Amino acid sequence: MRFGDFLTESFDSDFFFRQEAEKFANLLISYVKNHAEDLDSYPRNRQTRGFVIEGTELNPRFKNLKIILGSSKQMGEIGDDSSVAAFFGTSKGFYVIGFYVLLGNYDTKYIDTRITGAKINIIHEFTHYLDILRSVSRKKIKGSAKKAEKSMKEYYNSPEEFNAYYQEGLSNIYSLFLNDKIPLHNKRQWLGNSIEDFLEMLGTLGFNEDFLDELDNKYTRKLKKRIYDVYLHLKQLVKNSEDLTL
């Protein structure tokens, strides 16, 4: 599969890969919480002033993956962007996903809450990992990072980032619509009366607003087309909940 093919994922494939990313995020969060007191003994990464977790620690099938928990004080050391909270790349034959969740250099204080707060970043970066595994153009792994150095518009309007931001946005949206504590009338208001109304609410519902603002006409059309089946599914979820309350 080429990276461009991720622009036209089906509803079912979106659902499958989003679930995979969410399961990984929950697995990593649980692992870090359970090993918080032991992180000081883990291999250290000098560039991020953090720790390295082997993918096989989470699951044997992640043998080509390393996870870095870096210091928030080192944000910007990778990608030269002080706002970067996470990254994806390669190192010595491994895929690497990293998250700047440590309070300071090698400082694991409050790691339980900080790793939990990074869940959406984990979903985003793991989506890159899933995409690269099923792509025939793995050599282009640094493509979106290079584009970001030139232009944020070019960065967001790339198939790699479009897919990752799309999946993280859907993860946020479904967490709201599947939350039984949120009143049905709120969900009906979010859906509005048309797909256009719903698109206007994406930023409020958890899509990255910079991503939405920077999309060009081509990618805006692709977003609208791809999310239409999601819109129909959310409407059905709300209707099913309404039927249960009758």
C-alpha positions as CSV (number, residue, x, y, z in Angstrom):
1,M,0.0,0.0,0.0
2,R,1.2,3.5,-0.8
3,F,0.9,6.3,1.7
4,G,-1.6,8.1,-0.5
5,D,-4.0,5.1,-0.2
6,F,-4.5,6.0,3.5
7,L,-6.5,9.0,2.3
8,T,-9.3,6.8,1.2
9,E,-9.5,4.2,4.0
10,S,-12.9,2.6,4.4
11,F,-14.9,2.9,7.6
12,D,-14.1,-0.6,8.5
13,S,-10.3,-0.3,8.0
14,D,-10.3,3.0,9.9
15,F,-12.1,1.3,12.8
16,F,-9.7,-1.6,12.8
17,F,-6.5,0.5,12.8
18,R,-7.9,3.0,15.3
19,Q,-8.7,0.2,17.6
20,E,-5.1,-1.2,17.2
21,A,-3.7,2.3,18.1
22,E,-6.0,2.7,21.1
23,K,-5.1,-0.8,22.4
24,F,-1.5,0.0,22.1
25,A,-2.0,3.3,23.9
26,N,-3.8,1.6,26.8
27,L,-1.1,-1.1,26.9
28,L,1.8,1.4,27.1
29,I,0.0,3.6,29.7
30,S,-0.6,0.5,31.8
31,Y,2.9,-0.7,31.4
32,V,4.5,2.6,32.4
33,K,2.2,2.9,35.4
34,N,3.1,-0.6,36.6
35,H,6.9,0.0,36.1
36,A,7.1,3.6,37.1
37,E,9.4,2.8,40.1
38,D,11.7,0.8,37.9
39,L,12.2,3.2,35.0
40,D,15.5,4.5,36.5
41,S,17.0,1.1,35.7
42,Y,16.0,1.2,32.0
43,P,18.4,2.1,29.2
44,R,18.8,5.8,28.9
45,N,18.5,8.0,25.8
46,R,20.9,10.9,26.0
47,Q,19.3,13.0,23.3
48,T,15.9,13.2,25.0
49,R,17.3,12.7,28.6
50,G,14.8,9.9,29.0
51,F,14.4,6.1,29.1
52,V,14.0,3.4,26.4
53,I,11.4,0.7,26.5
54,E,11.8,-2.2,24.1
55,G,8.6,-3.0,22.2
56,T,8.9,-6.6,23.1
57,E,8.3,-5.6,26.8
58,L,4.8,-4.8,25.7
59,N,4.2,-7.5,23.2
60,P,6.6,-9.9,21.3
61,R,5.2,-8.7,18.0
62,F,6.7,-5.3,18.5
63,K,10.2,-6.6,18.1
64,N,11.1,-3.8,15.6
65,L,9.9,-1.0,17.9
66,K,11.4,1.1,20.6
67,I,9.5,3.6,22.8
68,I,11.3,6.6,24.3
69,L,10.0,8.5,27.3
70,G,11.8,11.8,27.0
71,S,12.2,14.9,29.2
72,S,9.8,17.8,28.5
73,K,12.9,20.0,28.9
74,Q,14.3,18.5,25.7
75,M,11.3,19.2,23.5
76,G,12.7,20.7,20.3
77,E,15.9,18.7,20.3
78,I,14.2,16.5,17.7
79,G,12.7,18.4,14.8
80,D,13.8,21.8,16.1
81,D,10.3,22.5,17.2
82,S,9.8,23.5,20.9
83,S,6.1,22.5,20.7
84,V,6.7,18.9,19.6
85,A,5.3,16.6,22.2
86,A,6.0,13.3,20.4
87,F,7.9,12.0,17.5
88,F,8.3,9.0,15.1
89,G,11.5,7.9,13.4
90,T,14.1,5.2,12.9
91,S,17.3,4.4,14.7
92,K,19.7,1.5,14.1
93,G,17.2,-0.6,12.3
94,F,14.3,0.0,14.7
95,Y,11.2,2.1,14.5
96,V,11.1,4.6,17.3
97,I,8.2,6.5,18.9
98,G,8.9,9.0,21.6
99,F,6.9,11.1,24.0
100,Y,8.2,14.0,26.1
101,V,6.4,13.0,29.3
102,L,9.1,13.2,31.9
103,L,8.9,16.2,34.2
104,G,12.6,16.9,33.8
105,N,15.8,15.1,32.7
106,Y,15.4,11.4,33.8
107,D,12.7,12.6,36.2
108,T,9.8,10.2,36.6
109,K,7.8,12.2,39.1
110,Y,4.1,12.2,38.2
111,I,4.7,9.8,35.3
112,D,1.4,8.1,36.0
113,T,-0.6,11.2,35.1
114,R,1.7,12.5,32.5
115,I,1.7,9.3,30.4
116,T,-2.1,9.1,30.7
117,G,-2.3,12.7,29.4
118,A,-0.2,11.7,26.4
119,K,-2.8,9.1,25.2
120,I,-3.8,11.0,22.1
121,N,-0.1,11.5,21.2
122,I,0.5,7.8,21.6
123,I,-2.4,7.0,19.2
124,H,-1.0,9.5,16.7
125,E,2.5,8.1,16.7
126,F,1.5,4.5,16.7
127,T,-0.7,5.2,13.7
128,H,2.5,6.2,11.9
129,Y,4.0,2.9,13.0
130,L,1.1,0.9,11.7
131,D,1.1,2.9,8.4
132,I,4.8,2.4,7.8
133,L,4.5,-1.4,8.4
134,R,1.8,-1.7,5.6
135,S,3.4,0.7,3.2
136,V,5.6,-0.2,0.3
137,S,7.5,3.1,0.7
138,R,9.1,2.7,4.1
139,K,12.1,4.7,3.0
140,K,9.9,7.8,3.1
141,I,9.5,7.7,6.8
142,K,11.1,11.1,7.3
143,G,8.9,12.7,4.7
144,S,6.4,14.5,6.9
145,A,9.1,15.7,9.3
146,K,11.0,17.3,6.4
147,K,7.8,18.9,5.2
148,A,7.2,20.4,8.6
149,E,10.6,22.1,8.5
150,K,9.5,23.9,5.3
151,S,5.9,24.6,5.9
152,M,3.2,23.5,8.4
153,K,0.6,23.6,5.6
154,E,2.7,21.1,3.6
155,Y,3.1,19.1,6.8
156,Y,-0.6,18.8,7.5
157,N,-1.5,18.3,3.8
158,S,0.5,15.0,3.5
159,P,-1.0,11.6,3.5
160,E,1.0,10.4,6.6
161,E,0.0,13.3,8.8
162,F,-3.6,13.4,7.4
163,N,-4.1,9.8,8.4
164,A,-2.6,10.2,11.9
165,Y,-4.5,13.4,12.7
166,Y,-7.7,11.9,11.3
167,Q,-7.4,8.8,13.5
168,E,-6.5,10.8,16.7
169,G,-9.5,13.1,16.0
170,L,-11.9,10.1,15.6
171,S,-10.6,8.6,18.8
172,N,-11.5,11.8,20.6
173,I,-14.9,12.0,19.0
174,Y,-15.9,8.4,19.7
175,S,-14.8,8.7,23.3
176,L,-17.4,11.5,23.6
177,F,-20.2,9.7,21.8
178,L,-19.7,6.4,23.6
179,N,-19.7,8.2,27.0
180,D,-23.1,7.5,28.5
181,K,-22.6,10.3,31.0
182,I,-22.9,12.9,28.3
183,P,-26.5,13.8,27.6
184,L,-28.1,12.8,24.3
185,H,-29.1,16.3,23.5
186,N,-25.5,17.4,23.5
187,K,-24.6,14.7,21.0
188,R,-27.6,15.6,18.8
189,Q,-26.3,19.2,18.8
190,W,-22.8,18.1,17.8
191,L,-24.2,16.2,14.9
192,G,-26.4,19.1,13.8
193,N,-28.7,18.7,10.8
194,S,-26.1,17.9,8.1
195,I,-22.6,16.7,7.5
196,E,-21.6,20.4,7.1
197,D,-22.9,21.2,10.6
198,F,-20.9,18.2,12.0
199,L,-17.7,19.4,10.1
200,E,-18.0,22.7,11.8
201,M,-17.9,21.0,15.2
202,L,-14.8,18.8,14.6
203,G,-12.4,21.2,16.4
204,T,-14.7,21.3,19.4
205,L,-15.0,17.6,19.4
206,G,-11.3,16.9,19.5
207,F,-9.8,17.3,16.1
208,N,-6.6,19.3,16.1
209,E,-7.6,22.8,15.1
210,D,-4.3,23.7,13.5
211,F,-4.7,20.6,11.3
212,L,-8.2,21.7,10.3
213,D,-7.2,25.3,9.7
214,E,-4.3,24.3,7.4
215,L,-6.0,21.8,5.2
216,D,-6.2,22.8,1.6
217,N,-9.2,22.3,-0.7
218,K,-8.0,18.9,-1.8
219,Y,-7.6,17.5,1.7
220,T,-10.7,19.2,3.0
221,R,-12.7,17.4,0.3
222,K,-11.0,14.1,1.3
223,L,-11.8,14.7,5.0
224,K,-15.5,15.4,4.2
225,K,-15.7,12.2,2.0
226,R,-13.9,10.0,4.5
227,I,-15.8,11.1,7.6
228,Y,-19.2,10.9,6.1
229,D,-19.7,7.2,7.1
230,V,-18.5,8.1,10.6
231,Y,-21.2,10.8,10.7
232,L,-23.9,8.3,9.7
233,H,-22.6,5.8,12.3
234,L,-22.7,8.4,15.1
235,K,-26.2,9.3,14.1
236,Q,-27.2,5.7,14.4
237,L,-25.5,5.4,17.8
238,V,-27.5,8.3,19.1
239,K,-30.7,6.9,17.6
240,N,-30.1,3.5,19.3
241,S,-29.5,5.3,22.6
242,E,-32.8,7.2,22.1
243,D,-34.7,4.0,21.4
244,L,-33.3,2.5,24.6
245,T,-34.7,5.4,26.6
246,L,-38.2,5.1,25.3
